[in-house]
Amino acid sequence: MSPRAFRQVSRPVLPSTSTLEMRITTATSRASASGIGPPITQHPSIPIRQTSPSRLQSRNRSFRHKACNTITALIAVLVVAGLASLFAAFYLYASAPRTSLVFPSGHHSGENEQSALPETSVAVTAFSSIAPAVTTTVPLDRYLAYLPHSGFHNQRIALENALVLAHMLNRTLLLPPVRLGDPLSYAPFDELYEVSALTNGWRKKHCSNRLLVGYKAHPECATYTQISWNWLVDLSSLGEDQQTLEGWNFTDAWLQGELDIYEDDIFYLKDSTRNEYSFQDFPTLDPPSRKFFQSINITTLAQQPERLIQMGTLFGSSRLHLRSSVNYSLRRRVREAMTLTNPVLARAAESIRDALGGAYFGVHLRLGDGVFEWNAPENVRTAWWKLLHLALELSLEDILALERDAFPNEDAADPPVLKEDLPAMRAPHPPLPVFPAEATPRGISCRSPLHTSPGLAALNAPLFISTDARSPASNPVLKRFTRTFPCTFFLSDFPEQAAPLRALRSPVDGVPLAAFFMPFLDAMVVGQAWQVVGTEQSTFSAFVTDILWRRYHGFKIVQRG
């Protein structure tokens, strides 16, 4: 296993400026007294002006003052030039990654050598144009790979970043499968690399025969599965310039057997934390921005000669810091391509939409795990207020009065702070038409009688809640919605429309996909709502509100990060 690293760019040492001393010696002896030069004669009408010693000293002081000013200015110029050289060298030093980038332990063998950026690459590309990052013709058999981890939406965000980087670097992306079910947690590069390979190897050995009739698979095979991204989204919409290659199983054997890539032709960016590297398309002398420890200039990385650049985690909406309008538009197209397009899911979502009457409001609530479960009451209340104020356009005073009337046993509280969504404000959409007052579900009954008071008539509108909460219809934390909106519905209310999902199985291991696809169907239904609100800090909710809802309505998506 041979360590590989970026070559360190030496910092130039600015020598200390020497103290310049200048001694000005004045000759006060007269030329005539010294016998040098012709004798001085006096014109009969012009008296010779005698120079007093004090006047001579004053002239000498003036000369010394001017000389010192000249020397001071010269020193200042030298210091400025030296500092400029130091800052220029520092930029060249900072523009390249400085962490050791080595092969994963236990995966390679070879002599101890280092892999460095070409010595000329930084100087040539540090201030070059970055839209696009690469303008030269490069071989088509150059690749980019990364290590996915965590839940579906973390994997989706990492894929978005990988697709953008691959396009900017003019490399083919080794497209990993998407893992559904029990997630693979983040770990530092070496560990995640090894676990990814071992997990795929174990699954191939114990689960791949589930497709055979009568085969009894290991129980753990049903806890998660893997499918191609193309089962869920349409990556072909990105065009022929976005090259991807499926099949990589996170092993060196696959790279060697399928692509003829060996250790001396792989360049690793190894992370030890989630926030190790960010990537930017502009030069800067500033330290890495946002939450990342190191910032890599994409133009410099594009000059890396190895056939494969292997990265670790790429999760993080702010991991790519883009200023070029070309690259920013590229990321927008990639994010738009994440819209769910599976035909079975699309037909099921459409049938549920029709059953809801075509016009309904939507709420996406993530409550089932971690910090979201802990903050469930607060998040539900905030979403309820958002729906009433932003979607139904009720005043804050009316909502507060409704809350106190509907939930008298709750502790009195001030209205929640409804924060402005600045990214969404930067992507405004046309005004929505007036919600149809006659909207009503078709073929399905509301949970409770409709409001008869004219002041509450707006609450009779159909409402679809997409949530990961257990038993949502009877969940006490959701009573805020079920008590005030008599026509509240959940995905569990539409078993007939969701039935086609039961026939879906993973082509990789034969695992039934219905349980894994239900959250996608849930999101697609709520994404087609007249208007939708989500859970703050949830990547799933952001996907619904920023991507799905806007794409289904023909609006410009919201870009965060």
N, C-alpha and C positions, 0 to 999 in steps of 0.2 A: 504494500500500500504506500504510494508515494505522495507526500504532501505537495500541494501545488498552491501557489500564492501569487497575488499581484506583486510585481517588483516595486519596492519602496522608492519613491522619488525623493532624492536627497534635498533637504532644506538648505539653501545657501545661507551661510553665516555672514551677517553684515559686520564687517570689521569696525571697531570703535574708531571714531574720528580723532586723529592726533591733534593735540593742541599746538596751534601755529603761533609762534612767537616771532615778532619782527622788531628789531632794534634799529632805530633811525638815528644815525650819527650825524650831527651837524658840524660842519667845519666853520668855525667862527673866525679863524685867522684870515686876514685880508690877503688877497692875491699879491698885493704889492709887498706886503711884509714877508711873504714866503718867497718872493723873488720869482714867482711864476706869472708869466704874462707881461704885457707891456705896462709901463707905469701909468698911473691914473693922472690925467690932467684936468684942470678945471676951466670950463668956458668962462670967459670974462663976465658974461651977463647972466649965467645960470649957476647958482651956487650948488655945490655937491651936497646932496641930502645924506646926512649921516644916519646910519641905522643904529638905533640903540639896542643894547642887549635884550631889554624886555620885549621890543618889537620882534626881534629875531626869534625869541622863545615862543612868542605867539604864533609866528608863521610855522615854526616847527610843530607846535601842537596841532595846528590846522592840518598840516600834511599828514601827521600821524593819525588824526581822526578820519581823514578821507581814506587812508590806506587800510585802517581797521575796518571801516565800513565795507570796502571792497573785499577784504578777506572774509568778513562775516557773511556777505552775500554768496561768495564762492562756497563756503562751508555749507550754507543752507541748501544750495543747489545739489551738492554732493550727497547730503543727507536725504533729500527728497528722492534723488535718483536711486540711492541705496534702498530706501523703503519701498519704492515702486518695484524694484527688482525682487525684494523680499516677498511682497504681496503677490507678484506674478508667479513666483516659484511656489508660494503657498497654494495658489489656485490649482496649479498643475499637480501639486501633491494631493490636494483635497478632492480633485475631480475623479480620482480613481479609487476603488475600494481598497481598504488597507487591512482588512482582516484576512488571516490565512485562509485560503480556499483549497481544501484538500479533498482527496478521495475518501469516501466512506470507509471506515475501518471494517475489515472483514469481507470486503467485496472485491478488492483489487490486490494485485501483487506487482512489484516492480521496483526498480532502483529508486533511491531517494533523490528526487529532482523537484525543481520548482517550475511552475508555469506562470509566466508574467505577461502583462500586456506588452505589445511591441513598443520599443522605446520611442518610436516616432508617432505612435497613435495619439497620445495625449496632445502633443504640440500641434499636430496637424488638425485635430478635430475639436479641440476644446472650445473654440469660438466659431465653429462652422455652423451653417444653416441646419436647422433641426426639423424641417417640415418638407419631406419626410426625413427620418433619421439617416437613412441609407440611400444614396443616389447612385452608387456604383453597381455594376453587374456582378453578382456573386453566384456561386454554384447553387443549384436548386436542392442539393442534398445536404443542406445545413439545417440543423434542428434546434428546437427549444423544448425543454421539459421542465416540469415542476411537480411538487408533491402536494396533492389535495388532502384535506382533512376536515373534520367536524361535520356539522349538519349540511343539509342540501343547500341552503342559501349562502353559507360560507363557501361551499364548493363553487356555487354559481359566481360569486364575486371574484373568487380566485381565477375562474375560467375567463371571465371578462378581462381581467388584467393580463392574463397569459395571451389571449387572442390579440390584444392591442400591442403588447410587446413583440409578439412573433411577427406581426405585420410591420412594425417599425424597424425591427432588426432584419427583415427580409428572410425569415426562417420558417420552416414548416413546424407547426406545433404538434408534438406527440400528445394526442388527445387521450387523457385517461378516462375510464368509465366513471359514471356518477354512482356513488354509494348511497343507497336508500336503507333506512332502518337504523340500527345501532351505529353511531358514528365512530370514526377513527379519530381519537383525540390528537391535538397538536403535540408534537415533541420536537426537540432540536433535530437538525438535519440528519445526522448519522442514525439516530434511533428511528425517526420516521421513515427513512429510506429502507432500513432493515425490516421494520414491522410491515410496511406496505408490501414488500416482496414476500415475506413469510405468510402474510394473510392471504395473498392471492394464491400462493402455492398450496396452502392448506385447503382453501376453498375448491381449487381445481381437483384436489385429490379426493375430498370427502363429499362434495356437493354437486359436481358436474353430472353425475349419473342420475340425478332426480328425474331427468327427462325419460329415463327408461321405465317402462311399466313394471310395477311391483318392486322397484328399488326402495330400500328403507334407508333414508339419509340420516346423517347426524342431526340431532335436535337443534344445534346451533345454526344450522344452515338456514333456518327460517327466520332468524333474528335480523338478518339484513340481506341485501342482494345488490347486484351491480347490473347496470344497463348502459347502453350507449347514450350519450347526450342527444344524438339525433332521434332517439325515441321521443324526446320531450320537446325539443326546439328545432328550428330550421336554420342550421348553420350555413346552408347553401345560399341563404339570402345575403350573406356577406360578399358573395362574388368569388370569382376564380382567384383573385389575388390573395385570399385568405386560405392558405394551404394547411390542412390538418392530416394526421395519420393516426388511425386507431390501431389498437392491438398491444401497445406496450404494457408489460406486466410488472414493471419496476425492477427488472433484473438485468444484470450485465449480460447474461446469456442471450436474452432477447436482442439486445443492442448489437451484440456481436454476430448473432446468427441472421438477423433480419436486415440490419443496416451496415454491417461490417465496420462498426465503430468500437474501438478499443480505448484503453485507459489513456493513451497518449494523445487522444483526439477528443477528450472531454474536458470542459472547463466548468468547475463547480463553484457556485455561490452558496456557501454553507452558512446557514443561520443558526444561532444558538438561542435566539428568542423570537417571539412573534414579530417584533418591531425592529428587526435587525436592519433591513434594507428598504429604502424607498427608491423610486426611479423618477428622474425629471428630464425634460426635453429642453432645458436651457442652462447656460453656464452661470455660476454664481460663486462669490467668495463667502457667502453667508453659511453658517452651520446648517445642518439638516433641519428642515422645518417640520412642523407638526409633531408627531410622536415617535419618529423613527431615529435610530442612532446614526445611520450612514445613508448618504444620498449618492446614487450612482447616475452619472450622466449617460443617457441612452446612446448618444452619438458616439461616445468613447467605447461603450460596450459593444457597439455594432462592429468595431474593428477587430474584435476577438477572432482569431483565425480557426479555432477548433471547430470541428463539424457539429458538436453538440455543446450547448450551454445548458447545464443542469442546475436548476434553482430549487430552493426549498419552498416554504410557504409563500403564496402570493395573495392571501386573503387580506382584505382591507380596502374600503372604498376610497381612502385617501392615499393609497400606496403609490399611485401614479400621479405625479404633479405635472400637469400639462398646461402650457401656455400657448402653444401653437394652435391656431384655429383649425388647421388641417388635422392635427392629432386629436384635438377636442371633438371634432366631428366624427373622427374614426371611432372614438370611444362611445359616442352617442349611438352610432350604427350598431356597434357590438352589443350594447345594452338593449337596444330595441330588439335584437335578434334573440334575446332571452325570453320573449313572449312564448308561453306554452302553446304548442300547436298540435299535440298528439290528437289524431282524428277521433279516437274513442272518447277521450276526455272532452273534446270540443262538442261532440254530439250530445253527450250526457249533460254538459253545462247548458247547452242551448235548450234542452228539454226542461230542465229545472227553471231556467229563465222564463220560459213560456208558462209553466205552472204558476209562477209568481205573478203573472200578469204582464210581464214585459217591463213594467215601470215599478221600481222598488228602491228603497235605500239600503245601504250596506254598511256593516261594521266588521272590521277584522280585529279580533281580540286574541292576543297571545297571553295565556294564563297558566299553562300546564306545567312549567318547569322553572327551576332556578329563581332568579330575581323577579321574573314575571309572575310566578306563583306567589311570591312573598308580597309583591306590590299589587296584587289583583284588585282589591277593593278600590284603591286609588286610581288605577288605570281604567277600570270600568267606569267610575264616576267621571273622569276626564273625558273619555270617549262619549259618554251620554251627553255631557254638556256640549261637546263639539258638534254632535249630531243635531241637537236642538238649536244651537245658536248659528252654526255655519251652514248647515243644510236646510233646516226648516225655518231659519231666520227669525227665531223667537228672541225677544229681548232678554238681557241678563236678569232683569227684575222679574219677568214672567217665569223664567226658568227656575229662579230661586223660590218663587211662590209655589210653583208646581212641585218642586222637590220637597218643600216643607209639608205640603198637603198630602203628597203620595207616601212619604216616609216620615211620619211624625215621630216615630220612636228613635230615629237616628239623631245623633248629636248634631246640634246646629253648627254649621260650618260656613265659612265664606266661600264664594264661588272659586273654583280652581283657576289658576293662571293659565290662560289659553295662549301659549307662546306663538309668535309669528313664525311661519315656516319660510325662512328667507330663500332657501334653494327653490322651493315651489314658486315663490313670488318672482324669481328670476326667469321662470318659464311659464308665463301667464297663458291661459287658454281662453277662448271666446266664452262669453256669458252663457250659462246653461239656460235652456228654455224653462218655462214655468212647469213645475211638476203637475201632472194631470190629477185634478181633484177626484176624478172617478176611478183612479187606479185601484184595482182589487185583484186578489189571487183567483186563479181559475182551477176549478176541480179540487180545491183543498180548502178546508175551513180554518178560520182564524182561531187562536187559542182561547180567546175570551170575547165577551160582547164588545161591540164597538162603542166608542164614546159618543154620547148624544149631545154634549155641550158644544156649541159652536166654537168656543175658545180652544177646545181640545180636538177638533175634527182633523187637524193636521197629523195627529198621532195615530189615526186609523190607517195610514199608508202602510203597505207591506214593507217589512223589514227583514232582511236576511243577515244573520250573524254567522260569520265564519270564525271558528274558535277551536282550540285544542283542549278546552276544558272538558273534564269528564262529565258525562250525563248532563249536557248543557241545558236541556229543557227543565230539569229539576234542580240545577245548581243554584244554591242560594245567592252566590255572588252576582249572578246574572238577573236577579229578580228586578233590578232597576229597569231593565229593558222589558221583561215580560209583563210587568205590572203596568207600565205606561204605554207600551205599544201592543195592542191586542192581537195584531197580525204579525207577530214575531215568529220566524221560522229558522230552523237549523238544517244542516245537511241530512241528519237522521230522519227528517220528515219526508224524504224523497227516496225511499229504498227502491222503488220501481225504476226511477230514472237512473240510479247509480248501478243497477244490476249488471249492465254490460261489462263493468270493470272486473267482475268475478271471473271472466274468461281469460283475462290477461295473465301471462306467465313470462318470466324472464327467459330470454333465449340463451342466457349464459348458464343458468343452473336450474331452471324450471320452477323457481320459487313463485308462488302466486303474488301478483302485484297489486291486488285490490286494496289491501291495507296501506300500502306505501303510496298509492296514487290518490287516496281519498283527500289528503291535504291539498293536492293540486286541483282536484275538482272543486273543493271548497273555495279555493282562491279564485278560480276562473269564474265561479258564479258570483261571488261578491265583487269581482273586478268588472262585471257587466252591469252593476247597479247604477242607478241614476246619479247618485253621489255616494262617496264612501269615506269613512274615517278609519284610522288605524290605531295601533298601540305604539306609543312613543318608545324609541330606542330599539324597536324590533326590526331586524332585517327582512323578516317575512312580510310585515306590514308595509315596510318601505317598498318592497317588490310589488305589492298589490297596488298601493296608491301612486307610486312613481312610474311604474312600468305598465302593469296590466290594465289598470283603469284608463290610463291615458291612451294606450295603444288601442284598446277596444273602442274608444270614443274618437279616435283620430286626432288626438292632441299631441303636442310635443312633450317628450318625457322629461322628468326631473333628473338632473345629474347632481349627485352628491359626491363630495370628495374632490 
